[in-house]
Amino acid sequence: MQLFDWIVLIVTLLFIVGYGSWKTKGSKNVEDFILGNNETPWYTVGLSVMATQASAITFLSTPGQAYHDGMGFVQFYFGLPIAMIVICVTFIPLYHKNKVFTAYEFLEKRFDLKTRSLAAILFLVQRGLGTGLTIYAPAIILSALLGWNLTYMNIIIGLLVIIYTFSGGTKAVNVTQKQQMFVIMTGMIITFFLILHYLPNDMTFTSALHIAGANDKMNIVDFSFNPEEKYTFWSGITGGFFLALAYFGTDQSQVGRYLSGKSVRESQMGLIMNGLLKVPMQFFILLTGVMVFVFFQFNPVPLNFNPNNKIVIEKSAYKEEYHALEKKLATLSEDKKVINLLYIDQLNQDFDNPILRKELVTLSNKERDLRDRAKEIISRADSNSETNDKDYVFFHFILHYLPKGLIGLLLAVILSAAMSSTASGLNALASTTAIDIYKRNLKTEKSEKHYLNATKFFTLFWGIVAILFACVGTLFENLIQLVNIIGSIFYGTVLGIFLVGFYLRHVGAKAMFTSAVISQTTIFIIYYFLIYQQEKLGYLWLNFIGAILTIILALIIQFIFCKRKSNSEISFE
């Protein structure tokens, strides 16, 4: 980090925080604070929805995911455009018709207070954890790579977000997210073209794709029906669809973005914008990670990208064994560089040499073996060390190969993304706590000013909770997967409740509440035994299972109730 990098970083972040606070200060009532007086245009809705989902984890973990596993992760988003259409047709009109502040307010009108409270509590649990992770993810990586104090990083990121979210509510979140998305996409596009510029002079983009393909990084679509595969076309189009439907349709951090739209049409256009741009954006981020992989075929690469593990090894009795592996990797890297240059030369003559291609695969397998052996040594040196280094790949490239100023910009990208997701999370947590829990269960009437202050207080409260969670969090394999796993555990049941509420009008409150409790308990059991312990099932399927199980159980329980009360009819009025 040079002085210019610090200037770029600090000026960018202070501008976003200052502008958001100044532009949106002085909310008059709860409607203004939570819904922004329904003044948000469609393009701001679209950008805000995208920025909410595009957390720092997206820009730290996704390129590393592509570096190690290739483009297959994009299948996770295949169901998203379909989900956007369903939400636009069904969810948005009903939310606006019922004039709700939160998604869960609709559930009381449709069912009862218990069902509303259950859905709200499930949201608060998973979003409370998720918001802590949006702070913790960039903080732990920045602290490891730059030597910054982790606790201070968590506190600084959290406080920056609290300042403008507390001040302006939904308006502040929407306004700042436009600037944040501009910073994010500018930084990523510049980085992508710099990577291409750094590749050998006679190497075209097409050649780079060939090298990536030879190393199995360009397998975009997997049509296999293997349930143990995390990402396939079928899990993306089903599990990904249900996850997107639940996240964008029932998660208040997203619902709050389009409830602030000027009209039903403006909200719908914002979501359609997200549906059209989200898959290409994720594809681009993954492709950036693949290009980083190609770059490292011609440049020195560490045995493990997590610098903390290097420190652990240097203090252990396994130092010499690890250094021996590093020497083997250095020799292997030189061999790979030679073979890759020969392969490019052949490609430039329009000949895809199968012998050289096979040699590339062999060398990549040898490198993978060396990395696996290195992870074993790290684990022996310290059993608590996190050997998975996917989250450190992209930032290692940023710190070691980008020019002055751009490092500061990329840091601003990561912190802006962290702030945008955290701000949406805090705003949603505060809104849900104030409207669905506090106001709904308060016995006496209070003034608008009282509820406005209460919402601001809950913004501060959840901000502190998120910071505290971030300070005691632990790294879990790949951060982007952890966020999606947490969501998948809860989203299926909540989505099932909403789908029954929207489409199955004869199902009553008692059947719905009982079904939701049983379904959520079942999902906990499935996750623990089939995913956490045995890895027999991809976590994306939890969304599908949870939603379908909730719906089927609701129908069965309703049928039993109707049998018991054959002379009465349970209906939704």
Beta strands, then each sheet from edge to edge (+ up, - down):
end
